[in-house]
Amino acid sequence: MSVLEVGDNFPGNVSFGYIPLTPESEEITSCGIPTKYDASETFKNKKVVLVAVPGAFTPTCQANHLPGFIQNIEALKAKGVEQVVVIASNDPFVMSAWGKANYTKDDFIIFASDSELAFSKAIGWTMGDRTARYAIAIDHGKVVYAAKETERGVDVSGADAVLAKL
């Protein structure tokens, strides 16, 4: 696998670890049980935005990157987006807590783990031992937008940039 570009098919055999939000696990101190999120299968049948961040609860990710997607849920839905998947190298427990700390209450935005950077390494978008900061929009299996930040900050991978390309 290599860098994904517009027009490419989203690759097969891509999965992430995540903890589904359930009534039993909605408290931030509830752990839940990690499960497999089969991105390749799910992305074949949906319009999805995959957002990668270097780390949950880190300053730029928390203050500048994630808020744009949360604040633009209705605009994303208006463009036909059915789900936003936020990934980082953190484990599923940390990602779940990050989602809860940001008051996500359904599965429109899910927080998942790119364990051992399997996906990010495969496309060459890592930042040392962390996922790089990037966004990929997939429409029923086809990549319609893919951009990785080359500088510090949030420019090409933020909600505004993604919305402009949908």
N, C-alpha and C positions, 0 to 999 in steps of 0.2 A: 504494500500500500504506500502511496505517496501523498503529497499535498493535494487536497481536494480543490477543484476549480469548478466554476459555474459550468453546468452541463453534464458534469460527472454523475454517475450513479453513486448513491451512498453505499459504502462497502458492506459486505455481508459479515456475519459473525462479530458484530460490535455489540457489546453489552456493558452495562454499568451496574454497580450495586446501589440500591436505594432502599429506603424504608417508607412504605406507603403510609400516608396519613390516615389514621383510623380514629374513631372516637376514643378507643382505649389508649392511643399513643399521642393524643393531641397536646398534652402537657409537655413543656420543654424538658422536664426531667424524666419523662417516659422514654424508654429506649426503643421499643419496637423490635421487630425482627427483620434483618436485612434480607432482601430478595433480589433476584436478577431482573433488571429492566432490559429487555431485548430491543435495543435501539434499532437495529437493522430491520426487524419485522415491523415494529411500530411505525417507523418512518416511511415504510412502503405505503401506508394507508392514511397518512396524515400530513398536514402542513405544520412543520415544527421548526422552532428556532433552538439550536444548540448553542449555549453560551458557556465558554470556559473561562475560569478565573484562576489566578495563582493560589488563592487560599481563602477559605471561609473565614469570616470575621477579620480579615486583613483590611487596613485603612482604605485603599483605593477601591477594593472590591465592595466593601460595605457602604462607603460613603458616596462613590461615584458610579460604579458599574451596575450593581443590582437594583438600586432605586429606580433607574430609568425603565427597567422592564416591569417593575411593580407598578409604577405610576402610569405606564402605557398599556395596561392590560386591555382596556377597551379598544384602543387604537390597533393593537395587535390582532385582536379578535375581528375587528372591522376589515382587516387585510386578509382574513381567512386563517390566521394562525390558530391551531387547535391546542398547542402545548408549547411551553418553553421548558427546556431541560437545562438546568445549570449544573455544570460539572466542575470538579476540582480534584486534586490529588488526595484530599482529606478522606477519611473513612466514612462509610455510610452514616454512622452515629453522629459525627460532627456535622455532616451535610444536613441531616434531618433536623438537628438542633438549630442550625443556621436558618433553615426554612421557617421553623416555628418562631424563632426570635424576630423574624421579619413578617410575622402575622399572616403567613400563607395559610389558607383554610381549605383549599381544594387541590385538585391535581392539574390545574392549568399551568402552574409553575411547580416543577418538582426539582428536588435537589439530590444529585446523585454523585457517586464516587467513580472517578476514572482510576480504579485500583492499579497500582504499580505503573500508572501512566500508559497502560496498554494502548488505548486509542490515540492519545496525543503523541506518543512516540511513533506510532505507525504512520501518522501523517506528517511527522517531523515538526510538530508545533509544541515544543516543551520549553521551559525556562529553567534549566538546571534540573533539579529533582521535583519540579512542580509543573503543572499544566501552564502553558502560555496563556495569554489573554487573547481570546478570539471568539468569533461568532460564525456559525454556519446555518444558513436557512435551507431547509429541505422541503420540497413540495412533492409529496407522493413518491419518494425515492430519488428524486433528482435534486442535485445541489443547485440552488438559485442565487446563493450569495455565500461567499467564504472570504473572510478577512482576518488577519492576525495583526495585532498591534506591534509596531516596530519601535515605538518610543514609549516612555512611561506615560501613564494616563489612559483615558478611555476616549477613543476617537472612532475608529472603524468598527469596533466591536460593541458599541453602545446601542441602546434601543433606537435612538434617532437615526443612526446610520443604517441599521437593519430595516427600520420602517421605510426609509427612503428607497430601499432596493426591492421591497416586496410589491 
